[in-house]
Amino acid sequence: MGKRKLRQSSEQNTGDSKYERGALVSDVNTPKDPSRSADLLSMLEPLIDNADATRDTAAWQRALSKIHAMTVLKDASN
């Protein structure tokens, strides 16, 4: 089985424009491009090998909850 990875990225730009007497004198755009990746299969393989998945153990549920929390992109400003 091939590797399964979670890859996430987001893009956020912050702009700062300065005007003097109605004329634009400065316009700065600062990009934020956070990204992350994680090998999800490596988190689950030990539990699959121990049959925790088929028995739906507490450890299996914790692993799934952790993966679920990782799949939601967070606000880059935090």
N, C-alpha and C positions, 0 to 999 in steps of 0.2 A: 504494500500500500504506500502511495506517495505521501510526502509531507503535506499537511494541511496547515496553512498559516493564516492568521488574521492580520490584515494590513489596513490601517486606517490613516487618513490624512484629512486635514481641514485647512482652509485658507481664510485669513482674516487680515484686513488692511485697516490701518489707522491713519487718518489724514489730518494734517495741521496746515491751515492756510492763514497767512497774515496779510492784512490790507492796511495801507496807509493812504488816507484821503481818497478812499474808493478805488485805489489801484492795488492789484495783487503784487506783493513784493516777495513773498515766500510761499512755496507750496511743497510740503514734505509728505510723502506717502511711505509709511513704514509697514512692510508686510510681515505677517507672522504665518509660518507654515509648519505647524507641529505635525509630526507623524510618529507612528509606532507600529511595531509588528510583534507578534507572539506566535510561537509554535503551539497551537492548541492541542494537537494530537499527542504531543509529549506530556501534556498535563493529564490526559485521559488514559493513555496506554497502560500505566500501572493498575488502574482501576478496572480496565477491561480485562487485563490478564488475570486479575484476582476474582473475576466474575462479579464485581461490585455493580456493574451496569445491569446485568440480568437480575440481580437480587434487589436492585434499587436501594442500595444502602445509604446511610447518612453521609458517608464519605463521597459517594457518587453525586448526591444532591448538592453537597458543598462545592464540589468541583464544577458542576453545571452552573451554580449560582455565581461562582467566581468568573467563569467564562462569560456569562450573561452580563455581569457588571463591566467587563472589559470591552464589550461590543458597543457600548454607548459612548459616542464621542462627547468629550467634556468641553466646556467653554475654554478657549485658549487663553483668556485673560486671567484665569484662576491660577 
